[in-house]
Amino acid sequence: MPKYSVVIPSTQQEVRIRPFVVKEEKILLVAMESQDPKQIANAIIDTIESCTEDKIETDKLTSYDVEYMFMQIRGKSVGETSTVNLKCQECNEDNEVTINIANIKVEGTVPSTRISITPQVTLEMKPPTYLQVADNEKIVGENASTMDRIFGLIAASIDGVLTDESRISFKDISANEATEFLESMTSDQFAKIRDYMESQPSLKHNVEYDCSSCGKHNKMTLEGMQDFF
């Protein structure tokens, strides 16, 4: 079976991947049909682990690591292109657009890991891992509100709180305490954290196409693995 080299975006570790086999594809399809975020996440991680020839720490992979590696494995397994339906920005007509998976890249750099919210308090940040997000009911739960998802992602991204006197590890405080801490912030302080979250690297690809219905030339950016299927 052929092997291909890819570089894990967050660590720059070069690893060899192989296409997935029918058994692995079947597990992926069953997971996708379940529409259960945890089952899908575990199937994707298992596929990456099985199809990577070199040792990797899957529990430390960020979301953009997983999305990039899975896209590369899928491209080598079922075809180098993916066809997506995109709505025209002028007439809202669906258009089939073919994307070369090899051209999809992770764009952006990890922002500063320290956010000063007051002269005495600094947050130590870290990108949450893919599994941290997938296992968090407040983020992926069926009944989670938009604010639940935002707070859940932010809480998973805070590593510690530094003061003049001590360092508090965020994983050592309860979910209620984390929520109270975030809710006590001013809008400006909270905006600094939102900026950090929105500045994370992500899977992106710019596409251009002429609408088959009205002829308008469309330009748009696809972002995140879900946009490419």
VMD Tcl script that draws the C-alpha trace (Angstrom):
set ca {
  {0.00 0.00 0.00}
  {1.41 3.45 -0.89}
  {2.64 5.83 1.83}
  {2.52 9.63 1.77}
  {4.23 12.24 3.92}
  {2.26 14.96 5.71}
  {3.25 17.51 8.34}
  {1.12 17.90 11.49}
  {0.34 21.66 11.53}
  {0.67 22.39 15.26}
  {3.89 20.45 15.87}
  {5.47 20.40 12.39}
  {6.11 16.66 12.90}
  {6.42 14.88 9.56}
  {4.59 11.55 9.47}
  {3.67 8.97 6.86}
  {0.05 8.19 6.13}
  {-1.70 5.51 4.07}
  {-5.18 5.32 2.52}
  {-7.87 3.81 4.72}
  {-9.17 0.34 3.87}
  {-12.79 -0.76 3.39}
  {-13.17 -1.88 7.02}
  {-12.06 1.55 8.27}
  {-14.28 3.34 5.76}
  {-17.28 1.30 6.94}
  {-16.66 2.36 10.57}
  {-16.48 6.00 9.44}
  {-19.74 5.74 7.49}
  {-21.57 4.14 10.43}
  {-20.32 6.92 12.70}
  {-21.38 9.63 10.24}
  {-24.85 8.10 9.91}
  {-25.24 8.10 13.70}
  {-24.89 11.92 13.77}
  {-23.41 11.47 17.26}
  {-20.53 13.99 17.61}
  {-18.60 11.77 20.03}
  {-18.93 8.67 17.85}
  {-17.87 10.64 14.78}
  {-14.91 12.19 16.61}
  {-13.71 8.83 17.90}
  {-14.04 7.24 14.45}
  {-12.01 10.06 12.88}
  {-9.30 9.81 15.55}
  {-9.18 6.01 15.21}
  {-8.82 6.37 11.43}
  {-5.97 8.84 11.78}
  {-4.21 6.61 14.30}
  {-4.65 3.49 12.13}
  {-3.56 5.21 8.91}
  {-0.49 6.96 10.34}
  {2.65 4.85 10.14}
  {4.57 6.88 12.73}
  {3.73 7.21 16.41}
  {1.59 10.25 17.19}
  {-0.15 11.44 20.35}
  {-3.73 11.68 19.13}
  {-4.95 13.03 22.48}
  {-2.81 16.15 21.90}
  {-3.95 16.91 18.35}
  {-5.80 20.20 17.91}
  {-8.99 20.45 15.89}
  {-7.13 21.87 12.91}
  {-4.53 19.05 13.13}
  {-7.28 16.44 12.98}
  {-9.20 18.15 10.19}
  {-6.08 18.57 8.06}
  {-4.79 15.03 8.59}
  {-8.21 13.46 7.99}
  {-8.66 15.44 4.78}
  {-5.25 14.27 3.55}
  {-6.01 10.62 4.39}
  {-9.43 10.85 2.78}
  {-7.92 12.41 -0.34}
  {-5.51 9.51 -0.73}
  {-8.30 7.01 -0.06}
  {-11.33 8.03 -2.12}
  {-10.05 10.66 -4.53}
  {-8.07 13.88 -4.65}
  {-11.18 16.01 -5.21}
  {-14.35 16.76 -3.30}
  {-17.55 18.17 -4.81}
  {-19.57 20.58 -2.67}
  {-22.81 22.50 -3.22}
  {-22.37 26.25 -2.77}
  {-25.15 28.82 -2.94}
  {-24.74 31.76 -5.29}
  {-24.36 35.02 -3.39}
  {-26.62 36.74 -5.91}
  {-29.53 34.37 -6.68}
  {-29.07 31.70 -3.97}
  {-28.92 28.90 -6.58}
  {-26.98 25.75 -5.62}
  {-23.79 25.20 -7.64}
  {-21.59 22.10 -7.70}
  {-17.96 23.12 -7.15}
  {-15.04 20.68 -7.30}
  {-12.18 21.26 -4.86}
  {-8.69 19.78 -5.05}
  {-8.04 18.44 -1.55}
  {-4.27 18.86 -1.96}
  {-4.82 22.62 -2.14}
  {-6.59 22.84 1.22}
  {-4.23 24.23 3.85}
  {-4.23 25.27 7.49}
  {-3.97 29.05 7.57}
  {-3.03 31.34 10.45}
  {-0.60 31.20 13.35}
  {-1.24 30.45 17.01}
  {-1.73 33.80 18.80}
  {0.07 34.78 21.99}
  {-0.68 32.32 24.77}
  {-0.96 35.05 27.41}
  {-3.86 37.46 27.75}
  {-3.65 40.27 30.29}
  {-7.15 41.04 31.55}
  {-6.03 43.35 34.41}
  {-2.59 44.58 35.54}
  {-2.68 41.86 38.19}
  {-4.35 38.97 36.30}
  {-3.09 37.15 33.20}
  {-4.65 34.15 31.48}
  {-2.46 31.36 30.13}
  {-4.12 29.99 27.00}
  {-3.78 26.84 24.91}
  {-5.65 25.54 21.87}
  {-8.08 22.86 23.09}
  {-7.45 19.41 21.70}
  {-9.90 17.83 19.27}
  {-10.93 15.21 21.83}
  {-11.41 17.83 24.56}
  {-13.98 19.51 22.36}
  {-15.62 16.28 21.19}
  {-16.00 14.94 24.76}
  {-17.46 18.15 26.20}
  {-21.28 18.05 26.41}
  {-21.37 21.82 26.89}
  {-19.78 22.21 23.46}
  {-21.21 19.37 21.36}
  {-24.26 18.36 23.40}
  {-27.55 18.28 21.53}
  {-29.15 20.66 24.04}
  {-26.18 23.01 24.36}
  {-27.01 26.66 23.67}
  {-24.79 28.96 21.62}
  {-23.54 30.58 24.84}
  {-22.88 27.13 26.36}
  {-20.70 26.29 23.35}
  {-18.80 29.59 23.56}
  {-18.18 29.27 27.31}
  {-17.25 25.60 26.92}
  {-14.67 26.33 24.22}
  {-13.20 29.21 26.19}
  {-12.99 27.19 29.40}
  {-11.21 24.40 27.50}
  {-8.76 26.97 26.13}
  {-7.71 28.49 29.46}
  {-4.76 26.63 30.95}
  {-4.24 28.75 34.03}
  {-4.84 32.08 35.75}
  {-1.75 34.01 36.89}
  {-1.93 36.61 39.65}
  {0.80 38.51 41.47}
  {0.72 35.84 44.16}
  {-0.15 32.49 42.56}
  {-1.08 30.39 39.54}
  {-4.45 28.65 39.44}
  {-4.75 25.67 37.07}
  {-8.08 25.96 35.28}
  {-8.54 22.20 35.17}
  {-8.62 22.15 38.97}
  {-11.70 24.34 39.29}
  {-15.29 23.21 38.80}
  {-17.40 23.99 35.73}
  {-19.58 26.30 37.84}
  {-16.53 28.19 39.11}
  {-15.22 28.53 35.54}
  {-18.57 29.93 34.41}
  {-18.70 32.38 37.33}
  {-15.16 33.54 36.51}
  {-16.02 34.19 32.87}
  {-19.33 35.88 33.72}
  {-17.55 38.26 36.11}
  {-15.48 39.73 33.26}
  {-16.16 43.05 31.60}
  {-17.11 43.09 27.91}
  {-13.61 44.32 26.98}
  {-11.93 41.53 28.94}
  {-14.18 38.89 27.41}
  {-13.57 40.34 23.94}
  {-9.82 39.70 24.35}
  {-10.54 36.01 24.88}
  {-12.96 35.90 21.95}
  {-10.26 37.48 19.77}
  {-7.84 34.74 20.84}
  {-10.35 32.03 19.96}
  {-11.18 33.54 16.57}
  {-7.48 33.96 15.70}
  {-6.70 30.24 15.89}
  {-5.37 28.53 12.75}
  {-8.05 26.77 10.74}
  {-8.58 24.72 7.61}
  {-9.34 27.23 4.85}
  {-9.64 27.36 1.09}
  {-10.66 30.20 -1.23}
  {-12.96 29.24 -4.10}
  {-14.22 31.12 -7.15}
  {-16.95 30.01 -9.52}
  {-19.51 31.41 -11.95}
  {-23.12 30.69 -11.03}
  {-24.74 28.24 -13.44}
  {-28.03 30.12 -13.15}
  {-27.32 33.87 -13.14}
  {-23.67 33.90 -14.17}
  {-22.43 35.90 -11.17}
  {-18.74 35.36 -10.35}
  {-18.65 34.19 -6.73}
  {-15.71 34.36 -4.34}
  {-15.89 32.74 -0.93}
  {-13.76 31.09 1.74}
  {-14.54 27.58 2.97}
  {-13.48 27.00 6.57}
  {-13.52 23.86 8.70}
  {-13.81 20.26 7.58}
  {-17.62 20.35 7.39}
  {-17.43 22.89 4.53}
  {-15.57 20.45 2.26}
  {-18.18 17.66 2.08}
}
mol new
graphics top color blue
foreach p $ca { graphics top sphere $p radius 0.5 }
foreach p [lrange $ca 0 end-1] q [lrange $ca 1 end] { graphics top cylinder $p $q radius 0.2 }
display resetview
